[in-house]
Amino acid sequence: MSYGVDKLKSQIAKSNGIAVGNQWVMVLPRVRGSVLESRELNILTKEILFPGRAHTSQPRVIGVKGIDVANGYNEMEIIARFHILNDWGIVDYFYKWQDLVLDQTSKYVGYLNDYGKSFRLHALQKNQSYDFAAARKTKNLNALFDLLGINLDIDQDFGQKTRYAIEVIDAYPSDVNPIPLDNSQDNLLELVVQFKFLTWRRI
């Protein structure tokens, strides 16, 4: 393939630059019993794997030639890593979310409607920001419309021009990993969480 530096620079300029992996926002839902809000949860998120899709296939043979043909798809689990502060609030947040799946006191197993929650991932470019206050107001307005029986859904991210955004639908923390404690001097604690979900879509 033959191309010059000028063509590459032109394509980069046309697409508003090269995407960087440290400009993003994760908008997690409120969980009953936890005091953490979306803005605080986003600050504590250290790393997240953007979800992917993989097609499943089965062999099909016509004559002597075989080929794998698609017959469905799998969506890989989302893995996120969070900073743990001295109040351990982020750990409590995910345990309270897991209690909606299976209550550790009553051993009651909930329905997906009880614990499945949507969250959003936004890829940004440099100097972009996300207005959590505006998103919360819009979410509260949608809740009021639902209460009044008005069928009107306002996009939570209306007017916020993020580069690429997805909504993960009916997600829940399937695995809250153990937290290793040791004698090392600089052992900063992190929490690793795996999410299962129904699907995701671009917004």
Residue pairs with C-beta under 8 A, 6 or more apart in sequence:
12 18
16 125
16 163
17 125
17 126
19 123
19 125
19 163
20 125
20 126
23 123
23 124
23 125
23 126
23 128
24 48
24 121
24 122
24 123
24 124
25 42
25 120
25 121
25 122
25 124
25 130
25 162
26 41
26 42
26 45
26 48
26 80
26 119
26 120
26 121
26 122
27 38
27 42
27 119
27 120
27 121
27 122
27 130
27 132
27 135
27 156
28 38
28 41
28 42
28 45
28 119
29 38
29 117
29 118
29 119
30 37
30 38
31 93
31 96
31 97
31 100
31 117
32 96
32 100
33 96
33 99
34 89
34 92
34 93
34 96
34 97
35 89
36 89
36 90
36 93
37 132
37 136
38 132
38 135
38 136
39 132
40 89
41 90
41 93
42 132
44 82
44 83
44 85
44 90
45 80
45 81
45 82
46 81
46 82
46 83
46 190
47 80
47 81
48 78
48 79
48 80
48 81
48 121
49 78
49 79
49 80
50 121
50 123
50 166
51 75
51 76
51 78
51 166
51 168
51 197
51 200
52 75
52 76
53 73
53 74
53 75
53 76
54 73
54 74
54 75
54 76
55 70
55 72
55 73
55 74
56 70
56 71
56 72
56 73
56 74
57 68
57 69
57 70
57 71
58 68
58 69
58 71
59 66
59 67
59 68
59 69
60 66
60 67
60 68
60 69
61 67
75 197
75 199
75 200
77 174
77 194
77 195
77 196
78 168
78 171
78 194
78 195
78 197
79 192
79 193
79 194
79 195
80 192
80 193
80 195
81 190
81 191
81 192
81 193
82 90
82 190
82 191
82 192
82 193
83 90
83 188
83 189
83 190
83 191
84 90
84 91
84 179
84 189
84 190
84 191
90 191
91 176
91 179
91 191
94 173
94 176
94 191
94 193
95 176
97 115
97 117
97 172
97 173
98 172
98 173
98 176
100 110
100 114
100 115
100 172
101 109
101 110
101 114
101 115
101 172
102 108
102 109
102 110
103 110
112 170
112 198
115 172
116 169
116 170
116 171
116 172
116 197
116 198
117 170
117 171
117 172
118 167
118 168
118 169
118 170
118 171
119 167
119 168
119 171
120 156
120 157
120 165
120 166
120 167
120 168
120 203
121 165
121 166
121 168
122 130
122 157
122 160
122 162
122 163
122 164
122 165
123 162
123 163
123 164
123 165
124 130
124 162
124 163
125 163
128 161
128 162
128 163
130 160
130 162
131 160
134 159
134 160
135 156
135 157
135 160
138 154
138 155
138 156
138 158
139 156
141 154
142 152
142 153
142 154
142 156
145 151
145 152
145 153
145 154
155 203
157 165
157 203
164 202
165 202
165 203
166 200
166 201
166 202
166 203
167 200
167 201
167 203
168 195
168 197
168 200
169 197
169 198
169 199
169 200
169 201
170 197
170 198
170 199
171 195
171 196
171 197
171 198
172 195
172 196
172 197
173 193
173 194
173 195
174 194
174 195
174 196
175 193
175 194
176 191
176 193
177 191
177 192
177 193
177 194
179 189
179 190
179 191
180 187
181 187
181 189
